[in-house]
Amino acid sequence: MKKNKKLNQWLWKWHFIAGLISLPFIIVLSITGGIYLFKADYEASKQKHIKEVVVQGAPISLQEQWEIANKNVIKKPNTMVLTSTANQATEFISGRFGGKSSVYVNPYSGDISGEIITRDTDMFKIRKLHGELLMGTFGTKIVELIASWMVVLILTGLYVWWPERGRKIKGVFIPRTNQGKRTFYRDIHAITGFWVSGLLLLILAGGFPWTDVFGDNFKQLQKITNTGYPATWKGHQLQSNDKGDALTLDQMAAKAEALDLPGTVLVHFPKGPKSIFSVSNLNPSDLNTQKKIHFDQYSGRQILSNNWDDVGILMRGRMWVMAFHQGEFGAWSWWLMLLTAIALTIMSISALISYIMRKRKGDWGVPKVPVTFKIGYGVIVLIGILAIVFPLFGISLILIIGTEYLTKKIKKS
């Protein structure tokens, strides 16, 4: 393929600027993302004394355990996790996301085996560093900005890397080892970037739903197009017929077990005398099996069942890329995410080494672009689309171009 040399220089310039600004953050994101993949293994050993108990005779009823949990927490639990083995403590959950806390009841002795407050865990801190650089909503926007520029880095990097006719395999698909250290590190960066570019775009897609600006816009799009969760998923509008005594938690748990749902099964408690019991399952390795089923809290009658097919296409796509982002599709996806995180770290560090070797004293080393170069309409349209999809990228681009324009004006005057 014959490339436009002036366009190549212009894209190389923007790839360079974006990389220079983003590089320290990308290294932090890749390392923390790789560490977070070990969350399940790390917490399994650290929390084993809370989650596992010694089997001692017959367990007390779930209803009694629920009452014990209510007496030992400030905020009453709204959910219980069905146990799958006899040596598991029963988990009662309060709150969601960062505000989630779980109290564990020993089903044999009735003692509280422990409490896990999500925001106090080590992995939650790693996640906060990964998602917001420990700087709250301001940090979230920085991460979103860096992620937006990473899309630009990948697209511009692919064009700059794309080989012209006559190039050999070395330097295009495998690093050159006989042309000096700077060329070697440059090749490590460029070639690694090529091999993982598609994966990185997919991983970034899985991270954007957690962001503030893009994430909120995406939620609004789901709402407008009615492609999110169905209105009946949470069951807020559903009611129980207030007749007689409510089901015990043991009776409701028996109904939940009879559904034979895969993954982690949750029983959601009624919020009042007119409210309902709900049963759901978390199974990110096979999202199609996830369901949300609502029951009358008095008769136990099934009122409504929602399958994954009832969920809108944008929400299903969003949950798929988010699960992929976290390596939740099984061992193959976990290893794929870990290797990608390692590759991203290597290509970032190699880019930094190559830059340090190339840089001259007193000069940032920004690539020069011929003054005669004019941006084509196709490139302008692509930039416009990226600026609309990623608003923080658009704002930052205007600031960079404005600063560059003012700097030139000042130099001329």
C-alpha positions as CSV (number, residue, x, y, z in Angstrom):
1,M,0.0,0.0,0.0
2,K,1.3,3.4,-0.9
3,K,0.8,5.9,1.9
4,N,0.4,9.7,1.9
5,K,3.7,10.8,3.4
6,K,2.5,14.1,4.6
7,L,-0.6,12.5,6.2
8,N,1.7,9.9,7.8
9,Q,3.8,12.7,9.3
10,W,0.7,14.6,10.6
11,L,-0.7,11.4,12.2
12,W,2.7,10.5,13.6
13,K,2.8,14.0,15.2
14,W,-0.6,13.5,16.9
15,H,0.3,9.9,17.9
16,F,3.5,11.3,19.5
17,I,1.7,14.1,21.4
18,A,-1.1,11.8,22.6
19,G,1.4,9.2,23.7
20,L,3.6,11.7,25.5
21,I,0.7,13.0,27.5
22,S,-1.0,9.6,28.1
23,L,2.0,7.3,28.7
24,P,2.3,7.5,32.5
25,F,-1.4,7.0,32.9
26,I,-1.5,4.1,30.5
27,I,1.2,2.3,32.4
28,V,-0.7,2.8,35.7
29,L,-3.9,1.5,34.0
30,S,-2.3,-1.6,32.5
31,I,-0.5,-2.6,35.7
32,T,-3.6,-2.0,38.0
33,G,-5.8,-3.8,35.5
34,G,-3.5,-6.8,35.5
35,I,-3.4,-6.9,39.3
36,Y,-7.2,-6.6,39.5
37,L,-7.5,-9.8,37.5
38,F,-6.2,-11.7,40.5
39,K,-9.1,-10.4,42.7
40,A,-10.9,-13.7,43.1
41,D,-7.8,-15.7,44.0
42,Y,-6.5,-13.0,46.3
43,E,-9.7,-12.5,48.2
44,A,-10.5,-16.3,48.4
45,S,-7.4,-16.9,50.6
46,K,-7.7,-13.6,52.5
47,Q,-11.4,-14.0,53.3
48,K,-11.5,-17.8,53.8
49,H,-11.8,-17.5,57.6
50,I,-15.0,-15.5,57.1
51,K,-16.7,-17.3,54.2
52,E,-15.9,-20.9,55.3
53,V,-17.2,-22.6,58.5
54,V,-16.8,-26.0,60.1
55,V,-19.8,-28.3,59.5
56,Q,-21.4,-29.1,62.9
57,G,-24.6,-31.1,62.8
58,A,-27.8,-29.6,61.3
59,P,-27.9,-26.0,60.3
60,I,-30.4,-23.5,61.8
61,S,-33.2,-22.2,59.5
62,L,-32.4,-19.4,57.0
63,Q,-35.2,-17.4,58.6
64,E,-33.3,-17.4,61.9
65,Q,-30.1,-16.6,60.2
66,W,-31.8,-13.6,58.5
67,E,-33.0,-12.4,61.9
68,I,-29.5,-12.7,63.3
69,A,-28.1,-10.8,60.4
70,N,-30.6,-8.0,60.8
71,K,-29.7,-7.6,64.5
72,N,-25.9,-7.3,63.8
73,V,-25.8,-4.7,61.0
74,I,-26.7,-1.0,60.8
75,K,-28.3,-1.2,57.4
76,K,-30.6,-4.2,57.0
77,P,-29.7,-6.7,54.3
78,N,-31.6,-6.6,51.0
79,T,-30.3,-9.8,49.5
80,M,-29.1,-13.3,50.5
81,V,-26.7,-15.5,48.4
82,L,-27.8,-19.2,48.2
83,T,-25.0,-21.4,49.5
84,S,-23.7,-24.2,47.3
85,T,-21.7,-26.2,49.8
86,A,-22.2,-27.3,53.4
87,N,-19.1,-25.5,54.7
88,Q,-20.2,-22.0,53.4
89,A,-21.3,-19.2,55.7
90,T,-24.6,-17.6,54.6
91,E,-24.0,-14.2,53.0
92,F,-26.4,-11.4,53.6
93,I,-25.8,-8.3,51.4
94,S,-26.6,-4.6,52.1
95,G,-26.2,-1.9,49.5
96,R,-24.6,-2.1,46.0
97,F,-21.3,-1.4,44.2
98,G,-18.9,0.7,46.4
99,G,-21.5,0.9,49.1
100,K,-21.9,-2.9,49.3
101,S,-21.3,-4.8,52.6
102,S,-21.8,-8.4,53.4
103,V,-22.3,-10.0,56.8
104,Y,-21.7,-13.8,57.1
105,V,-23.7,-16.0,59.4
106,N,-22.4,-19.4,60.6
107,P,-25.4,-21.7,59.7
108,Y,-24.6,-24.2,62.5
109,S,-23.8,-22.0,65.5
110,G,-25.7,-18.8,64.5
111,D,-22.6,-16.7,65.1
112,I,-21.5,-13.9,62.8
113,S,-18.3,-15.3,61.2
114,G,-17.4,-11.8,59.8
115,E,-18.3,-8.8,57.7
116,I,-16.8,-7.7,54.4
117,I,-17.2,-4.0,53.5
118,T,-16.3,-3.6,49.9
119,R,-14.8,-0.1,50.1
120,D,-12.3,-1.3,52.8
121,T,-10.9,-4.2,50.7
122,D,-7.4,-4.0,49.0
123,M,-8.9,-4.9,45.6
124,F,-11.4,-2.1,45.9
125,K,-8.5,0.3,46.3
126,I,-6.8,-1.2,43.2
127,R,-10.1,-0.8,41.3
128,K,-10.4,2.8,42.5
129,L,-6.8,3.5,41.3
130,H,-7.6,1.8,38.0
131,G,-10.9,3.6,37.5
132,E,-10.3,7.0,39.0
133,L,-6.7,7.3,40.1
134,L,-7.9,7.7,43.7
135,M,-9.2,11.2,42.8
136,G,-12.9,10.6,42.8
137,T,-15.0,12.0,39.9
138,F,-12.2,14.2,38.7
139,G,-10.0,11.2,38.4
140,T,-12.7,9.3,36.6
141,K,-12.7,12.0,33.9
142,I,-8.9,11.9,33.6
143,V,-9.1,8.1,33.0
144,E,-11.9,8.6,30.5
145,L,-9.9,11.3,28.7
146,I,-6.8,9.0,28.6
147,A,-9.0,6.1,27.3
148,S,-10.4,8.3,24.6
149,W,-6.9,9.3,23.5
150,M,-5.9,5.6,23.6
151,V,-8.5,5.0,20.8
152,V,-6.8,7.8,18.8
153,L,-3.3,6.3,19.6
154,I,-4.4,2.9,18.3
155,L,-5.9,4.3,15.1
156,T,-3.0,6.6,14.3
157,G,-0.5,4.0,15.3
158,L,-1.9,1.5,12.9
159,Y,-1.7,3.9,10.0
160,V,1.9,5.0,10.9
161,W,2.9,1.3,11.3
162,W,1.1,0.1,8.2
163,P,3.9,-1.2,5.9
164,E,4.5,0.1,2.4
165,R,5.5,-2.1,-0.4
166,G,9.0,-3.5,-0.3
167,R,9.2,-3.6,3.5
168,K,10.6,-6.8,4.9
169,I,9.0,-9.0,7.7
170,K,11.5,-7.7,10.2
171,G,10.5,-4.3,11.5
172,V,6.9,-4.9,10.5
173,F,5.9,-8.2,12.2
174,I,8.9,-9.0,14.3
175,P,11.5,-6.6,15.9
176,R,14.8,-5.8,14.3
177,T,17.8,-6.7,16.5
178,N,20.6,-5.5,14.3
179,Q,19.9,-1.8,13.9
180,G,20.6,-0.5,17.4
181,K,18.7,-0.3,20.7
182,R,16.5,2.6,19.7
183,T,15.2,0.8,16.6
184,F,14.7,-2.4,18.7
185,Y,12.6,-0.6,21.3
186,R,10.7,1.3,18.7
187,D,9.9,-2.0,17.0
188,I,8.8,-3.6,20.3
189,H,6.4,-0.8,20.8
190,A,5.0,-0.7,17.2
191,I,4.8,-4.4,16.6
192,T,3.3,-5.3,20.0
193,G,0.8,-2.5,19.4
194,F,-0.2,-4.0,16.1
195,W,-0.8,-7.5,17.5
196,V,-2.9,-6.3,20.4
197,S,-4.7,-3.3,18.7
198,G,-8.0,-5.1,18.1
199,L,-8.0,-6.5,21.6
200,L,-7.3,-3.1,23.1
201,L,-10.2,-1.5,21.3
202,L,-12.5,-4.2,22.6
203,I,-11.1,-3.8,26.2
204,L,-11.5,-0.1,26.0
205,A,-15.1,-0.6,24.9
206,G,-15.6,-2.6,28.0
207,G,-14.2,0.2,30.2
208,F,-16.1,3.1,28.7
209,P,-19.6,2.2,30.3
210,W,-18.0,2.9,33.7
211,T,-17.0,6.5,32.8
212,D,-18.9,9.7,33.6
213,V,-19.5,11.5,30.3
214,F,-19.5,8.6,27.8
215,G,-21.2,6.3,30.3
216,D,-24.0,8.8,31.1
217,N,-24.5,9.5,27.3
218,F,-24.7,5.8,26.7
219,K,-27.3,5.3,29.4
220,Q,-29.3,8.1,27.9
221,L,-29.1,6.5,24.5
222,Q,-30.4,3.2,26.1
223,K,-33.3,5.1,27.6
224,I,-34.2,6.9,24.4
225,T,-34.0,3.7,22.3
226,N,-35.5,1.5,25.0
227,T,-32.6,-0.9,24.7
228,G,-31.7,-1.3,28.4
229,Y,-33.2,-3.5,31.1
230,P,-37.0,-3.9,30.7
231,A,-39.1,-1.9,33.2
232,T,-40.1,-5.2,34.9
233,W,-36.6,-6.4,35.6
234,K,-36.3,-4.7,39.0
235,G,-40.0,-5.4,39.7
236,H,-40.6,-2.1,41.5
237,Q,-44.2,-1.9,40.0
238,L,-45.1,-5.5,41.0
239,Q,-47.1,-6.2,44.2
240,S,-47.9,-9.1,46.4
241,N,-51.5,-9.8,47.5
242,D,-51.5,-9.3,51.3
243,K,-53.1,-12.5,52.5
244,G,-52.0,-14.4,55.6
245,D,-48.4,-14.9,56.6
246,A,-45.5,-14.2,54.3
247,L,-43.3,-17.1,53.2
248,T,-40.3,-17.9,55.3
249,L,-36.9,-17.4,53.8
250,D,-36.5,-21.2,53.9
251,Q,-39.6,-21.6,51.7
252,M,-38.4,-18.9,49.3
253,A,-34.9,-20.4,49.1
254,A,-36.4,-23.8,48.3
255,K,-38.3,-22.2,45.3
256,A,-35.0,-20.5,44.2
257,E,-33.1,-23.8,44.4
258,A,-35.8,-25.5,42.4
259,L,-35.2,-23.1,39.5
260,D,-31.7,-24.7,39.1
261,L,-30.1,-21.4,37.9
262,P,-26.4,-21.5,37.0
263,G,-23.9,-19.2,38.6
264,T,-24.4,-17.2,41.8
265,V,-28.1,-17.3,42.9
266,L,-29.5,-14.3,44.8
267,V,-32.7,-14.0,46.8
268,H,-33.9,-10.4,47.0
269,F,-36.0,-9.5,50.0
270,P,-39.4,-7.7,50.0
271,K,-39.1,-4.0,50.9
272,G,-42.5,-3.8,52.5
273,P,-45.8,-5.7,53.1
274,K,-46.9,-5.1,49.5
275,S,-43.5,-5.8,47.9
276,I,-42.2,-9.1,46.4
277,F,-39.5,-11.7,46.6
278,S,-37.2,-11.8,43.6
279,V,-34.6,-14.3,42.5
280,S,-31.7,-13.6,40.1
281,N,-28.5,-15.2,39.1
282,L,-25.1,-13.8,38.2
283,N,-23.3,-15.8,35.5
284,P,-21.0,-13.6,33.5
285,S,-19.3,-16.5,31.8
286,D,-22.7,-17.2,30.0
287,L,-24.8,-14.0,30.1
288,N,-27.6,-15.7,28.2
289,T,-28.5,-17.8,31.2
290,Q,-29.1,-14.9,33.5
291,K,-32.7,-14.4,34.7
292,K,-34.8,-12.3,37.1
293,I,-37.9,-13.9,38.5
294,H,-40.5,-12.3,40.9
295,F,-42.6,-14.1,43.4
296,D,-45.6,-13.1,45.6
297,Q,-44.2,-13.0,49.1
298,Y,-47.4,-14.6,50.6
299,S,-48.5,-17.2,48.2
300,G,-45.1,-17.9,46.6
301,R,-46.8,-17.6,43.2
302,Q,-44.5,-16.7,40.3
303,I,-45.6,-13.3,39.1
304,L,-43.2,-12.6,36.3
305,S,-40.0,-14.0,34.8
306,N,-37.5,-12.0,32.7
307,N,-34.9,-13.8,30.6
308,W,-31.8,-12.3,29.1
309,D,-33.5,-12.1,25.7
310,D,-35.9,-9.5,27.3
311,V,-32.9,-7.2,27.9
312,G,-32.3,-4.5,25.2
313,I,-29.5,-5.0,22.7
314,L,-27.4,-2.1,23.9
315,M,-27.5,-3.3,27.5
316,R,-26.6,-6.8,26.4
317,G,-23.7,-5.5,24.3
318,R,-22.6,-3.3,27.2
319,M,-22.7,-6.2,29.7
320,W,-20.8,-8.4,27.3
321,V,-17.9,-6.0,26.7
322,M,-17.7,-5.2,30.5
323,A,-17.5,-9.0,31.3
324,F,-14.8,-9.3,28.6
325,H,-12.9,-6.4,30.0
326,Q,-12.7,-8.2,33.4
327,G,-11.8,-11.6,31.8
328,E,-15.0,-13.3,33.1
329,F,-15.6,-15.7,30.2
330,G,-13.5,-18.4,31.6
331,A,-9.8,-19.2,31.9
332,W,-9.1,-18.4,28.2
333,S,-10.4,-14.8,28.6
334,W,-8.6,-14.3,32.0
335,W,-5.3,-15.3,30.4
336,L,-6.0,-13.2,27.4
337,M,-6.7,-10.1,29.5
338,L,-3.5,-10.7,31.6
339,L,-1.3,-11.2,28.6
340,T,-2.8,-8.0,27.0
341,A,-2.2,-6.0,30.2
342,I,1.5,-7.3,30.2
343,A,1.8,-6.5,26.4
344,L,0.4,-2.9,27.0
345,T,2.9,-2.4,29.8
346,I,5.8,-3.6,27.7
347,M,4.8,-1.5,24.6
348,S,4.4,1.6,26.8
349,I,7.7,1.2,28.5
350,S,9.5,0.4,25.2
351,A,8.0,3.6,23.7
352,L,9.3,5.6,26.6
353,I,12.8,4.1,26.3
354,S,12.8,4.8,22.5
355,Y,11.7,8.4,23.1
356,I,14.4,9.0,25.7
357,M,17.0,7.7,23.3
358,R,15.7,9.8,20.5
359,K,15.1,13.1,22.4
360,R,17.6,15.9,22.2
361,K,18.3,18.3,25.1
362,G,16.0,21.3,25.1
363,D,13.7,19.8,22.5
364,W,10.5,17.8,23.1
365,G,11.1,16.1,19.8
366,V,7.6,16.6,18.4
367,P,7.6,15.4,14.7
368,K,7.5,18.2,12.1
369,V,4.7,18.5,9.6
370,P,5.1,20.2,6.2
371,V,3.4,23.6,6.2
372,T,1.8,22.8,2.9
373,F,-0.1,19.8,4.4
374,K,-3.9,20.2,4.4
375,I,-6.2,17.8,6.2
376,G,-8.5,15.8,4.0
377,Y,-12.3,15.8,4.5
378,G,-12.3,12.1,5.4
379,V,-9.9,12.7,8.3
380,I,-11.9,15.7,9.4
381,V,-15.1,13.6,9.4
382,L,-13.4,10.8,11.4
383,I,-12.1,13.3,14.0
384,G,-15.6,14.8,14.2
385,I,-17.2,11.4,14.9
386,L,-14.6,10.6,17.5
387,A,-15.2,14.1,19.2
388,I,-18.9,13.4,19.3
389,V,-18.6,9.8,20.6
390,F,-15.9,10.8,23.1
391,P,-16.7,14.4,24.2
392,L,-13.7,14.7,26.5
393,F,-11.4,13.9,23.6
394,G,-13.2,16.7,21.5
395,I,-12.7,19.3,24.3
396,S,-9.0,18.4,24.8
397,L,-8.4,18.5,21.0
398,I,-9.8,22.0,20.8
399,L,-7.6,23.1,23.7
400,I,-4.5,21.6,22.2
401,I,-5.1,23.1,18.7
402,G,-6.0,26.5,20.4
403,T,-2.7,26.4,22.4
404,E,-0.7,25.5,19.3
405,Y,-2.3,28.3,17.3
406,L,-1.7,30.9,20.0
407,T,2.0,29.7,20.4
408,K,2.6,30.2,16.7
409,K,1.0,33.7,16.8
410,I,3.1,34.8,19.7
411,K,6.3,33.5,18.0
412,K,5.4,35.5,14.8
413,S,4.8,38.6,16.8
